[in-house]
């Protein structure tokens, strides 16, 4: 579907008072969801601040959608408690939870007009015709679709449908809005634009947004808080910057960015200015240095280095620059160079272990070098950039 | 390939189907149309152009027969809809697995594994004076006399027709229900709709095309019905189809042809009015 619509979603700078709500936080306490012997979500404890934008991030089947559906009331809770504000909502039906959901692929009613779609929630709540008229009109104005109110969803572009879905969810003034992969049905360029609009909308309404996504860029750009989930558990909770620069597990390091991960055994841990300087004995590679909060000597763990934080040097250059005391150095052979626009991705194989690693350079920087495929080079990286992964 | 062949290819491809249509649909109807204007007496018919046949069928009897046929149609339509919709709904929304849905749908077609006539006759030991139902009801003391209306009555005709044709209502409704995205139901619930409201606002409107197609099947099948009317009505019940069949039996072909043309026109009118109310294009 083509989208020629270029005006921004928000045409009103301030949200009409009628559409404003008091945002509520969401708390999960030891929440479990199981289907027979299969456990989809396991003992999740999580706090989502009122008025924040939280992304549940993880691969498909990690339990993120199930978690959201439990908050929305479309899925029973097997064990544990969920609170919205101070209220425990386990036994409150979906319609009375003051939550709303925006569905993947939007789930717009194909037989109803844009107006009737947005009006639906108010009509079901038994609001008077006059009140509904006013609110729906205002809501459509907020999302810039007033002139499309008589159209059916099929007559709209993907971006417009997305806004109808958003308007339909927002018009009931939910205290918490849940979004299930809201951008996945849009094409790339529109996705980036809509991402910004979603964020703006959330700030203006001051509503609590909980979004499910499998795309880390989406989570980074939208969230106040990211909840990385894997295999029905919460792996890490943090701000986008924390998740990006300080992953706590191999899964998070692998899932959220281009990290090179080295599993090994802790051989020493000494207090340093930024935590502990940890020595990791990596099989067939030798000792790597990394920084972490705390490590017990003898534990099996790992460390990771972001692909863009390494330095690439020719063998002769490496000979002349001494390898500092808190620097890791490995030789590797370049196997492939991939140009992806601003970034150039270089695949290498470590000479000692045969493990594949990734190096990323700004394309302008890469073009000033003379490295080529097949060449043996040296990779240097500071221990301070190398993150200790306890799990 | 030459340019000529390229431009002729589409026509070549539709030729077989067109021929079949012409031979088995258009030509017979044209013949009936032509014969309906012929003259006839008890022994022969002669090509002519007369409106006598049409005048001959514009009688009170024909009118009453049409009324009776409409009555069968209305009752059968209502019964097949009221029974068929819940069955289709159950299959589509309450049977969890696709394999089970297909299996149970096939179960609905079991009655079609035997011939119409046998199925109709099998009602006799059930509904007759000495039949299972009467005996049972008398046995438990609910009635003293056997119920007469059970067999060879309008009731029996409608019962037989519902039995015969209900699958034609179930199938298209099931099909349209299966196409409804389940997320629409969840979305409606999320927006505060009760079970009844979900049905009224979402499921019913989205399955309306299925109802329309089912209704068209029922209309075309019932309007021409004569076997069920004869077997289950026991000579008591009349329908246009049976009237035409009787006229053919007494070799009044032109009269039967005129009747058939009128029946065709009436049936088309009903279908057109259904299509005006409900849009079925999405289902096709």
Interface residues (C-beta under 8 A of the other chain):
Chain A: X72 X74 X94 X95 X99 X100 X101 X103 X104 X105 X107 X108 X109 X110 X111 X120 X121 X124 X125 X168 X172
Chain B: X181 X183 X184 X186 X187 X188 X189 X190 X191 X192 X193 X194 X197 X201 X202 X205 X206
